Amino acid sequence: MNRKQEILNLARRLFAEKGYNGVSMRDIAESLRISVGNVTYYFKRKEELIEAIVLDMQKEYKPRPAPQTLGELAELIVHIQELQEQLAFYFGHRTQLAQVSAKINEIQIRMLRENKILWQRTFQNLSLAGLIKKEDYPHQYDHLCKALRMVTMYWSELSKLEAESFPEKVELKECVWGMVIPLLTDEGRKLYEREIAVKA
Amino acid sequence: MNRKQEILNLARRLFAEKGYNGVSMRDIAESLRISVGNVTYYFKRKEELIEAIVLDMQKEYKPRPAPQTLGELAELIVHIQELQEQLAFYFGHRTQLAQVSAKINEIQIRMLRENKILWQRTFQNLSLAGLIKKEDYPHQYDHLCKALRMVTMYWSELSKLEAESFPEKVELKECVWGMVIPLLTDEGRKLYEREIAVKA
């Protein structure tokens, strides 16, 4: 492994442990027992490091097909929750990172677009399958998709803020199902209770 | 008006126009035609300025009683949307501001707690008034409250990110009603259509 990759791997681990703002270029150099100059030879500023890490994350990312069943929706929700937990150093202050890096901002906008399409297709699929009710009024599900996107996007940020002072923990999946369950048809409800609720 | 208050008022106006990260101490000094040293005599760093502004906002803030009717809920939602728009320089990067100032972090946690109680009482009131259905399962409304808190808290942050690249605009009130309408009882639904939908 070359030095550059070594720095990236370590930075990612330190960010995950102490948060982006809790790690300095000096910390990274000291952990690798090299000089700060040796780090800045590869990455001039911490912003360049996080940019490279986010670009790597982006490469590993594969868009998921929109769920067609409640089981697939349950899998998607668990997947999002895991991502938010594993990459809390990123999702925990995504707004700040978009502000320090134009490239990260661009990636976030692209992900937002994909995310939007994913949720819209999910609602369409579940509607067609008779699992959720038809819209009560025009654009109802567009509005709900936006709410769902917000809940899934800002999960780590809010969790971080609440961690110290809110004793009871609501999980992401509870929040998302709390929004979806009221929309289920009778058939959807039966399937939910038989296949999802028992495992939750 | 004294110099200190003059600096605060101007900073607040500039932050509102250009965003917190778009304004430097120099910009503030130049707008007032005074020296940077004259500004830093009152506020050493920009962080102290935003802290003072947020503390002022906090003093003006009066907790609202929890809505007992759908009309009051509609008013609350409009009020939140207005706040988010007026104070976008604050709500648009609240996470970052909590990170630069321990006092702001503290205020945010206090507001989160009050917000949580506000939404919980709202659900209780509307349930008791027969306007929304009884919980389908334990804690359903706790989970929905958390989702509602996220949507109302992060509205400006997401709007800012989406502004340039998402043509269609979903309003905060559409998002919130999208989550509440599926919970309405038949009576709640009739009232909603007679009193709220026609004005929207």
Chai-1 contact restraints between the chains, C-beta under 6 A:
chainA,res_idxA,chainB,res_idxB,connection_type,confidence,min_distance_angstrom,max_distance_angstrom,comment,restraint_id
A,N21,B,Q99,contact,1.0,0.0,6.0,A-B,restraint_1
A,H93,B,T95,contact,1.0,0.0,6.0,A-B,restraint_2
A,T95,B,H93,contact,1.0,0.0,6.0,A-B,restraint_3
A,T95,B,T95,contact,1.0,0.0,6.0,A-B,restraint_4
A,T95,B,E157,contact,1.0,0.0,6.0,A-B,restraint_5
A,Q96,B,Q96,contact,1.0,0.0,6.0,A-B,restraint_6
A,Q99,B,N21,contact,1.0,0.0,6.0,A-B,restraint_7
A,I109,B,S165,contact,1.0,0.0,6.0,A-B,restraint_8
A,Q140,B,G178,contact,1.0,0.0,6.0,A-B,restraint_9
A,H143,B,V170,contact,1.0,0.0,6.0,A-B,restraint_10
A,H143,B,E174,contact,1.0,0.0,6.0,A-B,restraint_11
A,H143,B,C175,contact,1.0,0.0,6.0,A-B,restraint_12
A,H143,B,G178,contact,1.0,0.0,6.0,A-B,restraint_13
A,L144,B,G178,contact,1.0,0.0,6.0,A-B,restraint_14
A,K146,B,V170,contact,1.0,0.0,6.0,A-B,restraint_15
A,K146,B,C175,contact,1.0,0.0,6.0,A-B,restraint_16
A,A147,B,V151,contact,1.0,0.0,6.0,A-B,restraint_17
A,A147,B,C175,contact,1.0,0.0,6.0,A-B,restraint_18
A,A147,B,M179,contact,1.0,0.0,6.0,A-B,restraint_19
A,M150,B,M150,contact,1.0,0.0,6.0,A-B,restraint_20
A,M150,B,V151,contact,1.0,0.0,6.0,A-B,restraint_21
A,M150,B,Y154,contact,1.0,0.0,6.0,A-B,restraint_22
A,M150,B,L158,contact,1.0,0.0,6.0,A-B,restraint_23
A,V151,B,A147,contact,1.0,0.0,6.0,A-B,restraint_24
A,V151,B,M150,contact,1.0,0.0,6.0,A-B,restraint_25
A,Y154,B,M150,contact,1.0,0.0,6.0,A-B,restraint_26
A,Y154,B,Y154,contact,1.0,0.0,6.0,A-B,restraint_27
A,E157,B,T95,contact,1.0,0.0,6.0,A-B,restraint_28
A,L158,B,M150,contact,1.0,0.0,6.0,A-B,restraint_29
A,S165,B,I109,contact,1.0,0.0,6.0,A-B,restraint_30
A,V170,B,H143,contact,1.0,0.0,6.0,A-B,restraint_31
A,V170,B,K146,contact,1.0,0.0,6.0,A-B,restraint_32
A,E174,B,H143,contact,1.0,0.0,6.0,A-B,restraint_33
A,C175,B,H143,contact,1.0,0.0,6.0,A-B,restraint_34
A,C175,B,K146,contact,1.0,0.0,6.0,A-B,restraint_35
A,C175,B,A147,contact,1.0,0.0,6.0,A-B,restraint_36
A,G178,B,Q140,contact,1.0,0.0,6.0,A-B,restraint_37
A,G178,B,H143,contact,1.0,0.0,6.0,A-B,restraint_38
A,G178,B,L144,contact,1.0,0.0,6.0,A-B,restraint_39
A,M179,B,A147,contact,1.0,0.0,6.0,A-B,restraint_40
A,P182,B,P182,contact,1.0,0.0,6.0,A-B,restraint_41
A,P182,B,L183,contact,1.0,0.0,6.0,A-B,restraint_42
A,L183,B,P182,contact,1.0,0.0,6.0,A-B,restraint_43
